[in-house]
Amino acid sequence: MNTNRWWPCVGALGLGLTLTVLSGCQTNVAGMTLPSGHYLQHPPQYFPPSPPFPLTRELAQMQGAGPGAGAVPPVVEPAPAPAPPGMPLPTGVPPPASPPPAPR
């Protein structure tokens, strides 16, 4: 009965060794992660350089509109109308200062 127990262990060990050999590995030497020996077999990847402004259509539309197009003019509120003479002042507002007396 003891002879049947070591076959699963041998199978698991063989599978682990096979996966390790076929997949390659990375090594860590002096803090650097170095690739496996199979890295020269893969084609290099190319990443095209990105444009200076990522939204090219929006930039073209803004530049084609010309300066000042789409700018919202500032809202200017009119000055309040002066109160008619003889009208009482609102509460909390001091009365205007009287002019100083004229010199004699």
Helices and strands as residue ranges (DSSP letters): G 2-4, H 6-23, E 27-29, E 32-34, G 39-41, H 56-65
